[in-house]
Amino acid sequence: MYAVKILERDDFKSTTLDSIITTLQSDSPQEEEHALRVSQWCHDLGVTMELPHVKIKRLKLAGYFHDIGKIVLHKDLLVENSDHSEEELTEIKKHPIMGYRILNAFDDTMSLADAVLHHHERWDGSGYPKGLKGEEIPFLARVVAVVSCYDRLTSAEEGEKLGSNQNPLIHLEKMEGQFDPEIKREFINMIKNLPS
């Protein structure tokens, strides 16, 4: 009977996690597209960096789940926009904490929770939620940070902000102090070497 209860609980949790993702992605289709691209690029970067297979799998999942905490945000806040009020930005900055709590509730995703919590930390300590810097930031979070930023730079809204004369890759290269320099270098080289 105890085993049945555990199995039922795991089924419930899996269904709950699927439901959270479905709700977030139906409210914001661009979040689904972003999650899929970040997940794939995290996988590809893991392969490029010759990481162990298990770490590549975790990296791909961390890339997919990194913004799951946005489920708590109002639909209007899911629109990428620099015109958010200070109050709105404070709310948006809570999504890594909520994502951490969500993933920490499921046995299968517990190992990804720290990557989700810290994917907005910055190499120089200027990020959030804890202001970690350098190698204090978990490795998976450092990878997701670079990849997610690049994906946002290539998205329609962010691309317009850059202007037609600025390449997202060049912009990423110029972002000093924000990302692990080695991971950023590996990612930029990987993107530059993609077949046209």
Backbone as a printed PyTorch tensor [residue, N CA C, xyz], in Angstrom:
tensor([[[  0.8170,  -1.1920,   0.0000],
         [  0.0000,   0.0000,   0.0000],
         [  0.8630,   1.2600,   0.0000]],

        [[  1.9660,   1.2660,   0.7980],
         [  2.8530,   2.4180,   0.8630],
         [  3.4470,   2.7210,  -0.5170]],

        [[  3.8740,   1.6710,  -1.2360],
         [  4.4440,   1.8550,  -2.5740],
         [  3.4220,   2.4500,  -3.5280]],

        [[  2.1720,   2.0270,  -3.4080],
         [  1.1100,   2.5680,  -4.2640],
         [  0.9350,   4.0600,  -4.0050]],

        [[  0.9710,   4.4490,  -2.7250],
         [  0.8310,   5.8690,  -2.3790],
         [  1.9680,   6.6920,  -2.9670]],

        [[  3.1840,   6.1650,  -2.8900],
         [  4.3220,   6.8800,  -3.4620],
         [  4.1610,   7.0080,  -4.9690]],

        [[  3.7650,   5.9200,  -5.6160],
         [  3.5630,   5.9680,  -7.0620],
         [  2.4840,   6.9690,  -7.4260]],

        [[  1.4140,   6.9660,  -6.6800],
         [  0.3390,   7.9240,  -6.9450],
         [  0.8380,   9.3480,  -6.7460]],

        [[  1.6180,   9.5660,  -5.7010],
         [  2.1420,  10.8980,  -5.4370],
         [  3.0650,  11.3360,  -6.5690]],

        [[  3.9330,  10.4510,  -7.0270],
         [  4.8230,  10.7860,  -8.1260],
         [  4.0320,  11.1020,  -9.3870]],

        [[  2.9790,  10.3170,  -9.6550],
         [  2.1310,  10.6060, -10.8100],
         [  1.4900,  11.9770, -10.6710]],

        [[  1.0110,  12.2630,  -9.4600],
         [  0.3880,  13.5580,  -9.2210],
         [  1.3860,  14.6800,  -9.4660]],

        [[  2.6010,  14.5080,  -8.9460],
         [  3.6100,  15.5500,  -9.0990],
         [  3.9840,  15.7460, -10.5590]],

        [[  4.1430,  14.6450, -11.2810],
         [  4.4710,  14.7420, -12.6930],
         [  3.3680,  15.4610, -13.4500]],

        [[  2.1330,  15.1040, -13.1570],
         [  0.9910,  15.7540, -13.7900],
         [  0.9450,  17.2250, -13.4090]],

        [[  1.2430,  17.5200, -12.1600],
         [  1.2480,  18.9020, -11.6910],
         [  2.3120,  19.7120, -12.4210]],

        [[  3.5120,  19.1690, -12.5550],
         [  4.5860,  19.8670, -13.2530],
         [  4.2100,  20.1050, -14.7110]],

        [[  3.6680,  19.0920, -15.3620],
         [  3.2090,  19.2520, -16.7470],
         [  2.1540,  20.3470, -16.8470]],

        [[  1.2580,  20.3820, -15.8850],
         [  0.1920,  21.3820, -15.8710],
         [  0.7560,  22.7970, -15.7140]],

        [[  1.7540,  22.9500, -14.8600],
         [  2.3900,  24.2620, -14.6620],
         [  3.0140,  24.7380, -15.9660]],

        [[  3.7490,  23.8580, -16.6130],
         [  4.4160,  24.2180, -17.8660],
         [  3.3940,  24.5590, -18.9430]],

        [[  2.3640,  23.7410, -19.0650],
         [  1.3250,  23.9790, -20.0680],
         [  0.6470,  25.3230, -19.8420]],

        [[  0.3410,  25.6420, -18.5880],
         [ -0.3100,  26.9150, -18.2780],
         [  0.5880,  28.0870, -18.6430]],

        [[  1.8500,  28.0310, -18.2440],
         [  2.7880,  29.1110, -18.5550],
         [  2.9150,  29.2940, -20.0580]],

        [[  3.0690,  28.1990, -20.7750],
         [  3.2990,  28.2910, -22.2080],
         [  2.0480,  28.6710, -22.9840]],

        [[  0.8710,  28.3570, -22.4560],
         [ -0.3490,  28.7890, -23.1470],
         [ -0.5840,  30.2810, -22.9200]],

        [[ -0.1770,  30.7870, -21.7520],
         [ -0.2870,  32.2260, -21.4900],
         [  0.7310,  33.0180, -22.2950]],

        [[  1.8370,  32.3900, -22.6330],
         [  2.9240,  33.0850, -23.3080],
         [  3.6570,  32.1250, -24.2460]],

        [[  3.1690,  31.9860, -25.4880],
         [  3.8110,  31.0620, -26.4390],
         [  5.3010,  31.3540, -26.6550]],

        [[  5.6870,  32.6260, -26.5380],
         [  7.1100,  32.9370, -26.7190],
         [  7.9630,  32.3210, -25.6130]],

        [[  7.3640,  32.0760, -24.4420],
         [  8.1020,  31.4020, -23.3650],
         [  8.4030,  29.9540, -23.7470]],

        [[  7.4550,  29.3040, -24.4090],
         [  7.6940,  27.9290, -24.8650],
         [  8.8200,  27.9020, -25.8870]],

        [[  8.7650,  28.8150, -26.8530],
         [  9.8000,  28.8660, -27.8860],
         [ 11.1700,  29.1420, -27.2630]],

        [[ 11.1970,  30.0900, -26.3270],
         [ 12.4430,  30.4320, -25.6290],
         [ 12.9790,  29.2070, -24.8750]],

        [[ 12.1100,  28.5230, -24.1460],
         [ 12.5230,  27.3470, -23.3640],
         [ 13.1000,  26.2570, -24.2670]],

        [[ 12.4610,  26.0220, -25.3920],
         [ 12.9320,  24.9830, -26.3180],
         [ 14.2880,  25.3390, -26.9220]],

        [[ 14.4480,  26.6040, -27.3240],
         [ 15.7320,  27.0240, -27.9090],
         [ 16.8530,  26.9790, -26.8670]],

        [[ 16.5720,  27.5150, -25.6800],
         [ 17.5960,  27.5180, -24.6310],
         [ 17.9840,  26.0840, -24.2790]],

        [[ 17.0050,  25.2120, -24.1770],
         [ 17.2650,  23.8100, -23.8760],
         [ 18.1740,  23.1820, -24.9310]],

        [[ 17.8630,  23.4120, -26.2000],
         [ 18.6610,  22.8230, -27.2790],
         [ 20.0750,  23.3900, -27.3000]],

        [[ 20.1940,  24.7050, -27.1510],
         [ 21.5260,  25.3130, -27.1630],
         [ 22.3440,  24.8900, -25.9400]],

        [[ 21.6930,  24.7140, -24.8040],
         [ 22.4020,  24.2090, -23.6180],
         [ 22.9450,  22.8060, -23.8970]],

        [[ 22.1110,  21.9780, -24.5150],
         [ 22.5510,  20.6310, -24.8960],
         [ 23.7520,  20.7140, -25.8360]],

        [[ 23.6170,  21.5180, -26.8800],
         [ 24.6810,  21.6310, -27.8790],
         [ 25.9770,  22.1540, -27.2600]],

        [[ 25.8570,  23.1260, -26.3540],
         [ 27.0470,  23.6590, -25.7010],
         [ 27.6790,  22.6030, -24.7970]],

        [[ 26.8610,  21.8300, -24.1190],
         [ 27.3800,  20.7400, -23.2920],
         [ 28.1700,  19.7390, -24.1160]],

        [[ 27.6620,  19.4150, -25.3040],
         [ 28.3670,  18.5040, -26.2150],
         [ 29.6760,  19.1480, -26.6700]],

        [[ 29.6130,  20.4200, -27.0580],
         [ 30.8050,  21.1470, -27.5000],
         [ 31.8760,  21.1720, -26.4090]],

        [[ 31.4430,  21.3450, -25.1660],
         [ 32.3730,  21.4090, -24.0330],
         [ 32.8050,  20.0170, -23.5620]],

        [[ 32.2780,  18.9820, -24.2350],
         [ 32.5940,  17.5840, -23.9200],
         [ 32.2930,  17.2390, -22.4620]],

        [[ 31.1390,  17.7040, -22.0020],
         [ 30.6940,  17.3810, -20.6480],
         [ 30.2050,  15.9380, -20.6110]],

        [[ 30.1920,  15.3220, -19.4330],
         [ 29.6410,  13.9660, -19.3190],
         [ 28.1660,  13.9480, -19.7250]],

        [[ 27.7310,  12.8220, -20.2540],
         [ 26.3620,  12.6750, -20.7600],
         [ 25.3120,  13.0880, -19.7280]],

        [[ 25.5020,  12.6830, -18.4840],
         [ 24.5270,  12.9960, -17.4260],
         [ 24.4390,  14.5040, -17.2130]],

        [[ 25.5830,  15.1810, -17.2600],
         [ 25.5940,  16.6340, -17.0640],
         [ 24.9320,  17.3390, -18.2510]],

        [[ 25.1330,  16.8230, -19.4440],
         [ 24.4910,  17.3950, -20.6340],
         [ 22.9770,  17.2760, -20.5130]],

        [[ 22.5140,  16.1300, -20.0490],
         [ 21.0710,  15.9280, -19.8760],
         [ 20.5110,  16.9140, -18.8490]],

        [[ 21.2050,  17.0810, -17.7300],
         [ 20.7600,  18.0250, -16.7010],
         [ 20.7830,  19.4540, -17.2300]],

        [[ 21.7870,  19.7720, -18.0160],
         [ 21.9130,  21.1030, -18.5970],
         [ 20.7540,  21.3970, -19.5420]],

        [[ 20.4090,  20.4090, -20.3590],
         [ 19.2880,  20.5690, -21.2880],
         [ 17.9830,  20.7980, -20.5180]],

        [[ 17.7650,  20.0270, -19.4610],
         [ 16.5540,  20.1900, -18.6460],
         [ 16.5460,  21.5280, -17.9140]],

        [[ 17.6980,  21.9400, -17.3950],
         [ 17.7840,  23.2410, -16.7160],
         [ 17.4500,  24.3640, -17.6920]],

        [[ 17.9200,  24.2340, -18.9240],
         [ 17.5880,  25.2230, -19.9480],
         [ 16.1000,  25.2800, -20.2300]],

        [[ 15.4680,  24.1220, -20.2120],
         [ 14.0250,  24.0740, -20.4780],
         [ 13.2200,  24.6620, -19.3240]],

        [[ 13.6030,  24.3480, -18.0970],
         [ 12.8250,  24.7540, -16.9240],
         [ 13.2290,  26.1040, -16.3350]],

        [[ 14.2460,  26.7730, -16.8770],
         [ 14.8190,  27.9260, -16.1770],
         [ 13.8220,  29.0330, -15.8460]],

        [[ 12.7980,  29.2120, -16.6470],
         [ 11.8140,  30.2780, -16.3920],
         [ 10.4740,  29.7600, -15.8700]],

        [[ 10.4190,  28.5370, -15.3710],
         [  9.1580,  27.9600, -14.9030],
         [  8.5220,  28.7940, -13.7910]],

        [[  9.3270,  29.5150, -13.0360],
         [  8.8040,  30.3560, -11.9620],
         [  7.9560,  31.5110, -12.4550]],

        [[  8.0030,  31.7840, -13.7570],
         [  7.1710,  32.8600, -14.3120],
         [  5.6880,  32.5220, -14.2690]],

        [[  5.3540,  31.2880, -13.8960],
         [  3.9550,  30.8830, -13.7660],
         [  3.2230,  31.7840, -12.7760]],

        [[  3.9330,  32.3610, -11.8130],
         [  3.2890,  33.2030, -10.7960],
         [  3.0900,  34.6380, -11.2690]],

        [[  3.6610,  34.9900, -12.4060],
         [  3.5600,  36.3620, -12.8990],
         [  2.2520,  36.5920, -13.6460]],

        [[  1.7610,  37.8150, -13.5540],
         [  0.5930,  38.2000, -14.3420],
         [  0.9720,  38.1170, -15.8180]],

        [[  0.0210,  37.7410, -16.6350],
         [  0.2370,  37.5600, -18.0760],
         [  0.9230,  38.7740, -18.7160]],

        [[  0.5430,  39.9760, -18.2960],
         [  1.1240,  41.1950, -18.8730],
         [  2.6200,  41.3200, -18.5920]],

        [[  3.0810,  40.7150, -17.5070],
         [  4.4960,  40.8020, -17.1570],
         [  5.3500,  39.8280, -17.9590]],

        [[  4.7130,  38.9140, -18.6630],
         [  5.4540,  37.9470, -19.4750],
         [  5.9300,  38.5420, -20.7900]],

        [[  5.4270,  39.7140, -21.1270],
         [  5.8410,  40.3880, -22.3530],
         [  7.1910,  41.0440, -22.0930]],

        [[  8.1830,  40.6830, -22.9040],
         [  9.5070,  41.2900, -22.7580],
         [  9.3850,  42.7680, -23.0840]],

        [[  9.7290,  43.5950, -22.1050],
         [  9.4900,  45.0230, -22.2580],
         [ 10.3600,  45.7630, -21.2550]],

        [[ 11.0700,  46.7590, -21.6990],
         [ 11.9150,  47.5230, -20.7790],
         [ 11.1290,  48.6140, -20.0670]],

        [[  9.8550,  48.7540, -20.3810],
         [  9.0410,  49.8110, -19.7920],
         [  8.3200,  49.3690, -18.5250]],

        [[  8.7740,  48.3080, -17.8870],
         [  8.1510,  47.8510, -16.6470],
         [  8.4640,  48.8310, -15.5210]],

        [[  7.5040,  49.0150, -14.6350],
         [  7.7110,  49.8660, -13.4620],
         [  8.6570,  49.1520, -12.4910]],

        [[  9.1590,  49.8970, -11.5080],
         [ 10.0280,  49.2990, -10.4860],
         [  9.3040,  48.1720,  -9.7570]],

        [[  8.0320,  48.3920,  -9.4680],
         [  7.2220,  47.3830,  -8.7770],
         [  7.1020,  46.1130,  -9.6250]],

        [[  6.8780,  46.2990, -10.9280],
         [  6.7680,  45.1490, -11.8330],
         [  8.1020,  44.4030, -11.9300]],

        [[  9.1970,  45.1560, -12.0000],
         [ 10.5150,  44.5210, -12.0660],
         [ 10.7990,  43.7130, -10.8020]],

        [[ 10.3570,  44.2230,  -9.6640],
         [ 10.5160,  43.4880,  -8.4060],
         [  9.7640,  42.1650,  -8.4700]],

        [[  8.5590,  42.1890,  -9.0330],
         [  7.7740,  40.9580,  -9.1870],
         [  8.4610,  39.9870, -10.1450]],

        [[  8.9300,  40.5040, -11.2730],
         [  9.5950,  39.6630, -12.2740],
         [ 10.8250,  38.9830, -11.6710]],

        [[ 11.5510,  39.7060, -10.8360],
         [ 12.7790,  39.1670, -10.2390],
         [ 12.5150,  38.0560,  -9.2240]],

        [[ 11.2620,  37.8080,  -8.9100],
         [ 10.9200,  36.7150,  -7.9930],
         [ 10.8340,  35.3640,  -8.7060]],

        [[ 10.8030,  35.3780, -10.0460],
         [ 10.5690,  34.1160, -10.7500],
         [ 11.6460,  33.0520, -10.5240]],

        [[ 12.9260,  33.4000, -10.3370],
         [ 13.8840,  32.3230, -10.0480],
         [ 13.6000,  31.6240,  -8.7150]],

        [[ 13.1620,  32.3870,  -7.7280],
         [ 12.8470,  31.8030,  -6.4150],
         [ 11.6450,  30.8750,  -6.5370]],

        [[ 10.6310,  31.3170,  -7.2620],
         [  9.4440,  30.4770,  -7.4480],
         [  9.7860,  29.2250,  -8.2560]],

        [[ 10.6200,  29.3840,  -9.2800],
         [ 11.0550,  28.2260, -10.0620],
         [ 11.8090,  27.2270,  -9.2040]],

        [[ 12.6570,  27.7320,  -8.3270],
         [ 13.3960,  26.8800,  -7.3910],
         [ 12.4240,  26.0890,  -6.5230]],

        [[ 11.4330,  26.7640,  -5.9880],
         [ 10.4590,  26.0930,  -5.1130],
         [  9.6740,  25.0240,  -5.8680]],

        [[  9.2930,  25.3330,  -7.0830],
         [  8.5270,  24.3710,  -7.8870],
         [  9.3730,  23.1250,  -8.1570]],

        [[ 10.5860,  23.3260,  -8.6680],
         [ 11.4330,  22.1840,  -9.0350],
         [ 11.9030,  21.4060,  -7.8130]],

        [[ 12.0440,  22.0760,  -6.6980],
         [ 12.4630,  21.4090,  -5.4700],
         [ 11.3730,  20.4950,  -4.9160]],

        [[ 10.1520,  20.6680,  -5.3780],
         [  9.0250,  19.8550,  -4.9020],
         [  8.9370,  18.4980,  -5.5990]],

        [[  9.7140,  18.2950,  -6.6420],
         [  9.6430,  17.0670,  -7.4270],
         [ 10.9910,  16.3530,  -7.4080]],

        [[ 10.9710,  15.0770,  -7.0810],
         [ 12.2160,  14.3070,  -6.9980],
         [ 13.0200,  14.3720,  -8.2980]],

        [[ 12.3360,  14.2940,  -9.4270],
         [ 13.0250,  14.2540, -10.7200],
         [ 13.6880,  15.5730, -11.0990]],

        [[ 13.2290,  16.6870, -10.5250],
         [ 13.7730,  17.9900, -10.9140],
         [ 14.5270,  18.6940,  -9.7890]],

        [[ 14.6090,  18.0610,  -8.6350],
         [ 15.2810,  18.6710,  -7.4810],
         [ 16.7180,  19.0840,  -7.8090]],

        [[ 17.4050,  18.2690,  -8.5970],
         [ 18.8070,  18.5520,  -8.9240],
         [ 18.9600,  19.7490,  -9.8670]],

        [[ 17.8590,  20.2300, -10.4260],
         [ 17.8900,  21.3810, -11.3330],
         [ 17.5420,  22.6830, -10.6240]],

        [[ 17.0390,  22.5740,  -9.4000],
         [ 16.4950,  23.7390,  -8.6950],
         [ 17.5250,  24.8500,  -8.5050]],

        [[ 18.7630,  24.5060,  -8.1460],
         [ 19.7830,  25.5390,  -7.9510],
         [ 20.1160,  26.2690,  -9.2520]],

        [[ 20.1420,  25.5570, -10.3600],
         [ 20.4090,  26.1990, -11.6520],
         [ 19.3240,  27.2120, -11.9790]],

        [[ 18.0840,  26.8630, -11.6890],
         [ 16.9580,  27.7610, -11.9500],
         [ 17.0060,  28.9610, -10.9990]],

        [[ 17.3120,  28.7070,  -9.7390],
         [ 17.3860,  29.7880,  -8.7510],
         [ 18.4310,  30.8300,  -9.1360]],

        [[ 19.5570,  30.3860,  -9.6960],
         [ 20.6950,  31.2890,  -9.8960],
         [ 20.9470,  31.6980, -11.3490]],

        [[ 20.0080,  31.4560, -12.2650],
         [ 20.2980,  31.7650, -13.6690],
         [ 20.3280,  33.2600, -13.9860]],

        [[ 19.9520,  34.1160, -13.0350],
         [ 20.0780,  35.5670, -13.2220],
         [ 21.2080,  36.1610, -12.3870]],

        [[ 22.0160,  35.3120, -11.7660],
         [ 23.2110,  35.8000, -11.0800],
         [ 24.2180,  36.2010, -12.1610]],

        [[ 25.0970,  37.1200, -11.8380],
         [ 26.0790,  37.5880, -12.7980],
         [ 27.4920,  37.4120, -12.2580]],

        [[ 28.4210,  37.1430, -13.1480],
         [ 29.8050,  36.8300, -12.8130],
         [ 30.4070,  37.8790, -11.8750]],

        [[ 30.0360,  39.1460, -12.0730],
         [ 30.5860,  40.2330, -11.2550],
         [ 29.7940,  40.4800,  -9.9700]],

        [[ 28.7740,  39.6640,  -9.7010],
         [ 27.9860,  39.7960,  -8.4790],
         [ 26.8020,  40.7360,  -8.5930]],

        [[ 26.5320,  41.2510,  -9.7850],
         [ 25.4620,  42.2440,  -9.9590],
         [ 24.0830,  41.6280, -10.1990]],

        [[ 23.9830,  40.3120, -10.1950],
         [ 22.7040,  39.6600, -10.5040],
         [ 21.8270,  39.4400,  -9.2890]],

        [[ 20.8270,  38.6210,  -9.4790],
         [ 19.8710,  38.3140,  -8.4060],
         [ 19.4880,  36.8410,  -8.4810]],

        [[ 18.9640,  36.2520,  -7.4240],
         [ 18.4120,  36.8580,  -6.2080],
         [ 19.4110,  37.0370,  -5.0670]],

        [[ 20.5910,  36.4110,  -5.1260],
         [ 21.4870,  36.4500,  -3.9650],
         [ 22.7550,  37.2640,  -4.1770]],

        [[ 22.9780,  37.7660,  -5.3900],
         [ 24.1960,  38.5280,  -5.6510],
         [ 25.4550,  37.6790,  -5.6250]],

        [[ 25.3280,  36.4010,  -5.9990],
         [ 26.5000,  35.5230,  -6.0720],
         [ 27.4160,  36.0060,  -7.1860]],

        [[ 28.7000,  35.6630,  -7.0790],
         [ 29.6200,  36.0480,  -8.1470],
         [ 30.5980,  34.9240,  -8.4500]],

        [[ 31.1490,  34.9910,  -9.6440],
         [ 32.1560,  34.0210, -10.0560],
         [ 31.6920,  32.5880,  -9.8910]],

        [[ 32.5870,  31.7670,  -9.3860],
         [ 32.2970,  30.3430,  -9.2600],
         [ 31.3830,  30.0010,  -8.0910]],

        [[ 30.9250,  31.0140,  -7.3490],
         [ 29.8680,  30.7790,  -6.3540],
         [ 28.5740,  30.3780,  -7.0730]],

        [[ 28.4360,  30.8370,  -8.3030],
         [ 27.2430,  30.5420,  -9.1040],
         [ 27.3670,  29.1120,  -9.6180]],

        [[ 26.3410,  28.2800,  -9.4170],
         [ 26.4110,  26.9030,  -9.9150],
         [ 26.6880,  26.8590, -11.4260]],

        [[ 27.4690,  25.8780, -11.8330],
         [ 27.8780,  25.7480, -13.2350],
         [ 26.6880,  25.7590, -14.1950]],

        [[ 25.6660,  24.9440, -13.9170],
         [ 24.5140,  24.8820, -14.8250],
         [ 23.8620,  26.2490, -14.9740]],

        [[ 23.7760,  27.0010, -13.8880],
         [ 23.1810,  28.3390, -13.9330],
         [ 24.0230,  29.2790, -14.7890]],

        [[ 25.3430,  29.1380, -14.7180],
         [ 26.2290,  29.9890, -15.5250],
         [ 26.0390,  29.7260, -17.0120]],

        [[ 25.8380,  28.4740, -17.3650],
         [ 25.6030,  28.1290, -18.7730],
         [ 24.2490,  28.6670, -19.2240]],

        [[ 23.2130,  28.3990, -18.4470],
         [ 21.8640,  28.8610, -18.8010],
         [ 21.8420,  30.3810, -18.9370]],

        [[ 22.5750,  31.0950, -18.0880],
         [ 22.6010,  32.5620, -18.1390],
         [ 23.0850,  33.0640, -19.4970]],

        [[ 24.1750,  32.5090, -19.9890],
         [ 24.7290,  32.9280, -21.2830],
         [ 23.7550,  32.6040, -22.4090]],

        [[ 23.2880,  31.3770, -22.4320],
         [ 22.4230,  30.9100, -23.5180],
         [ 21.0950,  31.6670, -23.5260]],

        [[ 20.4930,  31.8490, -22.3700],
         [ 19.2160,  32.5510, -22.2810],
         [ 19.3570,  34.0020, -22.7260]],

        [[ 20.4350,  34.6470, -22.3090],
         [ 20.6630,  36.0340, -22.7250],
         [ 20.7900,  36.1240, -24.2450]],

        [[ 21.5800,  35.2350, -24.8300],
         [ 21.7420,  35.2600, -26.2840],
         [ 20.4060,  35.0350, -26.9830]],

        [[ 19.6240,  34.0960, -26.4780],
         [ 18.3290,  33.8450, -27.1030],
         [ 17.4350,  35.0730, -27.0200]],

        [[ 17.4290,  35.7490, -25.8750],
         [ 16.6270,  36.9780, -25.7430],
         [ 17.1310,  38.0420, -26.7200]],

        [[ 18.4410,  38.1310, -26.9060],
         [ 19.0000,  39.1140, -27.8430],
         [ 18.5930,  38.8290, -29.2850]],

        [[ 18.3460,  37.5670, -29.5960],
         [ 17.9580,  37.2140, -30.9650],
         [ 16.4470,  37.2180, -31.1650]],

        [[ 15.6870,  37.4180, -30.0730],
         [ 14.2230,  37.4410, -30.2000],
         [ 13.7860,  38.7410, -30.8630]],

        [[ 12.5870,  38.7480, -31.3790],
         [ 12.0780,  39.9020, -32.1230],
         [ 12.1240,  41.1830, -31.2950]],

        [[ 11.6090,  41.1360, -30.0550],
         [ 11.5300,  42.3440, -29.2400],
         [ 12.9190,  42.8850, -28.9040]],

        [[ 13.7830,  42.0100, -28.4370],
         [ 15.1260,  42.4400, -28.0450],
         [ 15.9470,  42.8210, -29.2750]],

        [[ 15.7630,  42.0880, -30.3650],
         [ 16.4790,  42.3960, -31.5970],
         [ 16.1720,  43.7990, -32.0870]],

        [[ 14.9190,  44.2100, -31.9470],
         [ 14.5350,  45.5690, -32.3320],
         [ 15.2480,  46.5970, -31.4650]],

        [[ 15.4050,  46.3130, -30.1850],
         [ 16.0870,  47.2360, -29.2750],
         [ 17.5590,  47.3840, -29.6520]],

        [[ 18.1630,  46.2970, -30.1240],
         [ 19.5650,  46.3560, -30.5220],
         [ 19.7520,  47.2040, -31.7680]],

        [[ 18.7640,  47.1970, -32.6220],
         [ 18.8830,  47.9060, -33.8890],
         [ 19.4270,  46.9870, -34.9600]],

        [[ 19.1570,  47.3260, -36.1850],
         [ 19.5250,  46.4530, -37.2980],
         [ 21.0300,  46.3850, -37.5220]],

        [[ 21.7700,  47.3800, -37.0150],
         [ 23.2120,  47.3840, -37.2620],
         [ 24.0160,  46.6580, -36.1840]],

        [[ 23.3460,  46.1130, -35.1570],
         [ 24.0790,  45.4310, -34.0810],
         [ 23.7670,  43.9400, -34.0790]],

        [[ 24.7940,  43.1640, -34.2220],
         [ 24.6930,  41.7160, -34.1990],
         [ 24.5760,  41.2410, -32.7490]],

        [[ 23.5960,  40.3650, -32.4420],
         [ 23.4490,  39.8730, -31.0630],
         [ 24.7120,  39.2040, -30.5180]],

        [[ 25.4440,  38.5170, -31.3750],
         [ 26.6700,  37.8480, -30.9380],
         [ 27.7370,  38.8670, -30.5330]],

        [[ 27.8530,  39.9320, -31.3110],
         [ 28.8090,  41.0000, -30.9740],
         [ 28.3850,  41.6770, -29.6740]],

        [[ 27.0850,  41.8940, -29.5280],
         [ 26.5640,  42.4940, -28.2930],
         [ 26.9010,  41.6070, -27.0920]],

        [[ 26.7110,  40.3040, -27.2320],
         [ 27.0380,  39.3670, -26.1580],
         [ 28.5330,  39.4170, -25.8340]],

        [[ 29.3630,  39.4740, -26.8670],
         [ 30.8140,  39.5430, -26.6520],
         [ 31.1960,  40.7570, -25.8180]],

        [[ 30.4910,  41.8650, -26.0150],
         [ 30.8090,  43.1190, -25.3190],
         [ 30.2640,  43.1740, -23.8950]],

        [[ 29.4440,  42.2210, -23.5190],
         [ 28.8470,  42.2250, -22.1760],
         [ 29.8720,  41.7080, -21.1690]],

        [[ 30.7270,  42.5930, -20.7160],
         [ 31.8080,  42.2340, -19.7950],
         [ 31.2920,  42.1060, -18.3670]],

        [[ 31.8100,  41.1370, -17.6480],
         [ 31.5210,  40.9920, -16.2340],
         [ 30.2220,  40.2880, -15.8940]],

        [[ 29.3870,  40.0430, -16.8880],
         [ 28.0880,  39.4400, -16.6000],
         [ 28.1200,  37.9190, -16.5930]],

        [[ 28.9840,  37.3410, -17.3990],
         [ 28.9680,  35.8970, -17.5870],
         [ 30.3380,  35.2840, -17.3400]],

        [[ 30.3290,  33.9980, -17.0320],
         [ 31.5610,  33.2340, -16.9080],
         [ 32.3050,  33.3780, -18.2380]],

        [[ 33.5070,  33.9740, -18.2350],
         [ 34.1950,  34.2480, -19.5000],
         [ 34.4730,  32.9980, -20.3320]],

        [[ 34.7870,  31.8940, -19.6700],
         [ 35.0850,  30.6550, -20.3970],
         [ 33.8300,  30.1000, -21.0720]],

        [[ 32.7320,  30.0860, -20.3540],
         [ 31.4730,  29.5820, -20.9220],
         [ 31.0170,  30.4910, -22.0610]],

        [[ 31.1220,  31.7930, -21.8560],
         [ 30.7340,  32.7420, -22.9080],
         [ 31.5870,  32.5290, -24.1560]],

        [[ 32.8980,  32.3490, -23.9720],
         [ 33.7980,  32.1210, -25.1100],
         [ 33.4250,  30.8420, -25.8550]],

        [[ 33.1810,  29.7640, -25.1030],
         [ 32.7890,  28.4840, -25.7160],
         [ 31.4880,  28.6370, -26.5050]],

        [[ 30.5110,  29.3400, -25.9200],
         [ 29.2220,  29.5090, -26.5890],
         [ 29.3770,  30.3370, -27.8650]],

        [[ 30.0970,  31.4400, -27.7780],
         [ 30.2950,  32.3030, -28.9500],
         [ 30.9980,  31.5290, -30.0600]],

        [[ 32.0260,  30.7680, -29.7210],
         [ 32.7240,  29.9560, -30.7300],
         [ 31.7920,  28.9220, -31.3490]],

        [[ 30.9450,  28.3200, -30.5130],
         [ 29.9970,  27.3300, -31.0300],
         [ 29.0460,  27.9820, -32.0350]],

        [[ 28.4970,  29.1420, -31.6820],
         [ 27.5560,  29.8390, -32.5730],
         [ 28.2580,  30.2580, -33.8620]],

        [[ 29.4710,  30.7690, -33.7470],
         [ 30.2190,  31.2010, -34.9360],
         [ 30.5060,  30.0360, -35.8780]],

        [[ 30.6300,  28.8380, -35.3300],
         [ 30.9670,  27.6680, -36.1440],
         [ 29.7580,  26.8810, -36.6340]],

        [[ 28.5580,  27.3960, -36.3570],
         [ 27.3600,  26.7230, -36.8700],
         [ 27.3250,  26.8400, -38.3870]],

        [[ 26.8860,  25.7900, -39.0760],
         [ 26.7620,  25.8940, -40.5300],
         [ 25.7050,  26.9400, -40.8940]],

        [[ 25.9820,  27.6910, -41.9320],
         [ 25.0510,  28.7580, -42.3510],
         [ 23.8000,  28.2210, -42.9800]]])
